[in-house]
């Protein structure tokens, strides 16, 4: 709404993570031999590392991104 692309999420107890979606922006995206415009959604998740291991958190975000991409197709 105000042109903010990112921010840091704070995880408050008793939550173990804090997922965030950012705004959807139009970007130029390379596609094999050409480049074209596409709507890009940025996702982020802040994890409490006392509760969630960073590698598992990264795997969760990767899975979430692939599900969003699959739903778009």
NUMARVO-975884 format. One record per atom (N, C-alpha, C): residue in three letters; chain; x negated, y, z. Coordinates in pm, 1 decimal. Atoms other than C-alpha are relative to their C-alpha. Example, Ala and Ser with C-alpha at 12.3 -4.5 7.8 and 13.67 -1.06 7.14 Angstrom:
2
    r  c         x         y         z
  Ala  A     -89.0    -119.0       0.0
  Ala  A   -1230.0    -450.0     780.0
  Ala  A     -90.0     120.0       0.0
  Ser  A      82.0    -119.0      -6.0
  Ser  A   -1367.0    -106.0     714.0
  Ser  A      77.0     109.0      73.0
This chain:
73
    r  c         x         y         z
  Unk  A     -80.8    -117.9       0.0
  Unk  A       0.0       0.0       0.0
  Unk  A     -86.3     125.9       0.0
  Unk  A      86.9    -116.1      -9.2
  Unk  A    -285.3     239.3      81.7
  Unk  A    -130.8     -18.3     -76.6
  Unk  A     120.8      23.1      78.9
  Unk  A    -543.8      96.0    -156.6
  Unk  A    -109.5     -72.4      76.0
  Unk  A      98.8      73.7     -78.6
  Unk  A    -718.9    -113.6     108.3
  Unk  A     -18.2    -138.3     -61.6
  Unk  A      27.3     130.3      59.5
  Unk  A    -888.8    -419.0     -42.0
  Unk  A     -34.5    -106.5     103.5
  Unk  A      35.6     100.2     -99.5
  Unk  A   -1012.8    -585.1     275.2
  Unk  A      -7.1      61.8     139.2
  Unk  A      14.3     -40.3    -139.0
  Unk  A   -1028.7    -570.2     652.1
  Unk  A     -37.8    -124.5      79.5
  Unk  A      36.0     112.6     -85.2
  Unk  A   -1147.1    -789.7     938.7
  Unk  A     116.7     -32.8      91.4
  Unk  A    -109.2      44.7     -85.7
  Unk  A    -880.6    -991.9    1113.9
  Unk  A     -55.8     -41.7     135.3
  Unk  A      39.7      38.7    -134.4
  Unk  A    -903.2   -1044.4    1489.1
  Unk  A      88.3    -116.0      44.3
  Unk  A     -73.4     117.0     -47.4
  Unk  A    -804.1   -1381.8    1629.3
  Unk  A      23.9      18.2     149.4
  Unk  A     -34.8     -14.7    -141.4
  Unk  A    -618.8   -1342.7    1957.8
  Unk  A      48.0    -133.3      54.3
  Unk  A     -45.7     123.6     -63.8
  Unk  A    -557.6   -1625.7    2199.6
  Unk  A     150.8      -3.3       5.3
  Unk  A      50.2     136.4      10.2
  Unk  A    -390.2   -1874.7    2183.5
  Unk  A     -21.1     -45.9    -144.5
  Unk  A      15.6      37.8     142.0
  Unk  A    -422.0   -1867.7    1800.3
  Unk  A    -141.1     -51.3     -26.0
  Unk  A     130.2      52.1      40.4
  Unk  A    -704.2   -2065.1    1641.8
  Unk  A     -46.3      60.3    -131.1
  Unk  A      36.4     -63.4     125.7
  Unk  A    -693.4   -1881.1    1309.8
  Unk  A      98.8     111.4     -31.1
  Unk  A     -83.1    -112.8      38.8
  Unk  A    -551.2   -1573.0    1146.6
  Unk  A      -9.4      15.8    -152.0
  Unk  A       4.6     -12.2     146.0
  Unk  A    -475.0   -1610.1     773.6
  Unk  A      51.9     135.6     -45.6
  Unk  A     -40.1    -129.2      54.5
  Unk  A    -441.7   -1293.1     567.9
  Unk  A       6.2      -7.6    -151.0
  Unk  A      -1.1     -20.6     144.3
  Unk  A    -336.6   -1214.0     217.7
  Unk  A     -23.3     147.7     -20.8
  Unk  A      28.9    -139.0      32.6
  Unk  A    -459.3    -899.6      62.5
  Unk  A      85.7      39.4    -118.2
  Unk  A     -85.9     -44.2     109.5
  Unk  A    -303.1    -697.6    -213.2
  Unk  A     -36.8     -68.4    -131.4
  Unk  A      22.1      54.2     134.1
  Unk  A    -267.2    -825.5    -568.4
  Unk  A     -44.7     114.8     -88.6
  Unk  A      54.6    -105.8      85.2
  Unk  A    -479.9    -623.0    -809.6
  Unk  A     -27.3     -55.8    -139.0
  Unk  A      36.4      38.7     136.3
  Unk  A    -537.8    -632.6   -1184.1
  Unk  A    -150.9       9.6     -14.4
  Unk  A     145.3       6.0      18.6
  Unk  A    -894.1    -736.6   -1264.8
  Unk  A     -30.5     -56.2    -138.2
  Unk  A      48.8      63.3     122.6
  Unk  A   -1090.5    -824.9   -1575.9
  Unk  A     -68.9    -128.7      41.6
  Unk  A      48.0     131.7     -38.7
  Unk  A   -1160.0   -1196.8   -1550.9
  Unk  A     -59.5     -69.4    -121.1
  Unk  A      58.2      74.0     111.2
  Unk  A   -1404.6   -1386.6   -1774.7
  Unk  A      68.2    -134.5     -17.2
  Unk  A     -66.5     125.4      31.5
  Unk  A   -1245.9   -1683.7   -1949.3
  Unk  A     -72.7     -64.4    -116.7
  Unk  A      86.0      64.8      99.0
  Unk  A   -1500.0   -1899.2   -2134.1
  Unk  A     -70.2     102.1     -88.4
  Unk  A      70.5     -89.6      92.8
  Unk  A   -1593.2   -1682.4   -2435.4
  Unk  A      54.6     142.0      -1.3
  Unk  A     -60.9    -132.6       2.2
  Unk  A   -1364.3   -1385.3   -2376.8
  Unk  A      27.3      47.6     142.6
  Unk  A     -41.0     -54.9    -129.0
  Unk  A   -1253.1   -1162.1   -2094.3
  Unk  A     138.7      60.2     -17.0
  Unk  A    -135.5     -53.4       7.6
  Unk  A    -896.5   -1066.0   -2019.1
  Unk  A      46.0      45.3     136.8
  Unk  A     -55.2     -47.4    -126.2
  Unk  A    -686.8    -901.6   -1753.9
  Unk  A      81.4    -107.6      69.6
  Unk  A     -77.5      95.4     -78.5
  Unk  A    -530.5   -1102.5   -1474.3
  Unk  A      33.5      61.4     135.1
  Unk  A     -35.6     -40.5    -136.4
  Unk  A    -350.8   -1042.5   -1147.3
  Unk  A     -76.9     -90.0      95.9
  Unk  A      84.9      74.4     -92.0
  Unk  A    -584.5   -1147.5    -865.6
  Unk  A      47.8      24.3     143.2
  Unk  A     -38.4      -5.5    -140.3
  Unk  A    -474.9   -1226.2    -509.1
  Unk  A    -119.0     -43.1      83.0
  Unk  A     110.5      35.4     -89.0
  Unk  A    -742.6   -1223.6    -241.2
  Unk  A      57.2     -55.3     129.6
  Unk  A     -40.1      63.3    -124.9
  Unk  A    -701.6   -1454.2      57.9
  Unk  A    -118.7      -2.3      94.7
  Unk  A     105.2      14.7     -99.4
  Unk  A    -899.6   -1460.0     380.4
  Unk  A      59.2     -61.7     125.3
  Unk  A     -41.9      58.3    -126.5
  Unk  A    -883.8   -1644.0     709.5
  Unk  A    -110.3      24.5     101.8
  Unk  A      93.6     -13.1    -111.2
  Unk  A   -1051.3   -1556.5    1039.3
  Unk  A      25.7    -116.4      94.9
  Unk  A     -11.9     115.9     -88.2
  Unk  A   -1119.5   -1858.3    1261.8
  Unk  A     -70.1      26.4     132.2
  Unk  A      66.6       3.2    -128.8
  Unk  A   -1199.3   -1887.7    1629.6
  Unk  A     -89.4    -123.7      -3.3
  Unk  A      91.5     113.0      17.0
  Unk  A   -1511.0   -2104.8    1603.0
  Unk  A      -9.6     -87.9     124.6
  Unk  A      -9.4      89.9    -115.4
  Unk  A   -1447.0   -2243.3    1950.6
  Unk  A     108.0    -104.7     -24.6
  Unk  A    -112.6      89.4      29.1
  Unk  A   -1137.1   -2411.2    1801.7
  Unk  A     -16.8     -69.7    -134.7
  Unk  A       9.3      51.9     137.1
  Unk  A   -1209.7   -2459.2    1429.3
  Unk  A    -144.0      11.4     -48.7
  Unk  A     133.2      -0.3      58.7
  Unk  A   -1540.6   -2560.2    1272.9
  Unk  A       1.6      79.4    -130.6
  Unk  A       5.3     -84.1     119.5
  Unk  A   -1647.5   -2317.3     996.5
  Unk  A      13.1     -77.8    -129.7
  Unk  A      -8.0      81.1     122.8
  Unk  A   -1685.8   -2594.6     737.2
  Unk  A     144.2     -45.2     -25.3
  Unk  A    -140.9      39.1      15.9
  Unk  A   -1330.7   -2717.9     800.9
  Unk  A      86.1     120.6     -37.3
  Unk  A     -72.0    -122.0      35.0
  Unk  A   -1206.0   -2361.5     783.9
  Unk  A     -18.6      35.9    -146.3
  Unk  A      27.2     -27.5     140.4
  Unk  A   -1374.7   -2311.3     447.2
  Unk  A      73.3     -99.1     -90.2
  Unk  A     -72.7     101.7      77.8
  Unk  A   -1223.8   -2637.5     320.5
  Unk  A     149.2      32.3      -4.4
  Unk  A    -140.8     -40.1      -3.2
  Unk  A    -878.8   -2518.0     432.7
  Unk  A      26.3     113.2     -99.0
  Unk  A     -19.1    -113.4      90.2
  Unk  A    -918.2   -2190.6     243.7
  Unk  A     -13.7     -42.2    -145.7
  Unk  A      16.2      52.0     136.6
  Unk  A   -1040.9   -2374.9     -67.5
  Unk  A     125.9     -74.9     -44.3
  Unk  A    -122.2      73.0      31.6
  Unk  A    -737.0   -2605.1     -54.4
  Unk  A     116.9      94.6     -21.8
  Unk  A    -105.9     -99.3      14.0
  Unk  A    -501.5   -2310.8      -5.3
  Unk  A     -11.0      72.9    -133.5
  Unk  A      19.9     -69.1     127.4
  Unk  A    -653.2   -2128.3    -302.8
  Unk  A      37.5     -88.8    -118.1
  Unk  A     -32.8      89.6     111.3
  Unk  A    -619.9   -2435.3    -526.8
  Unk  A     150.5     -23.0      -9.3
  Unk  A    -146.1      14.9       3.2
  Unk  A    -253.6   -2478.1    -425.9
  Unk  A      67.1     122.6     -59.3
  Unk  A     -55.9    -124.0      57.0
  Unk  A    -179.6   -2113.8    -510.2
  Unk  A     -25.3       4.2    -150.5
  Unk  A      32.9       2.0     142.7
  Unk  A    -359.2   -2147.7    -845.4
  Unk  A      85.2    -101.7     -73.9
  Unk  A     -80.0     104.9      62.0
  Unk  A    -171.4   -2470.3    -922.2
  Unk  A     145.5      42.6     -14.4
  Unk  A    -139.3     -46.2       4.6
  Unk  A     165.3   -2312.0    -842.3
  Unk  A      18.3     106.3    -108.8
  Unk  A      -6.4    -105.6     102.1
  Unk  A      83.7   -2025.4   -1080.9
  Unk  A       4.2     -58.4    -140.1
  Unk  A      11.1      60.2     134.2
  Unk  A      14.4   -2259.6   -1375.1
  Unk  A     129.1     -58.4     -48.8
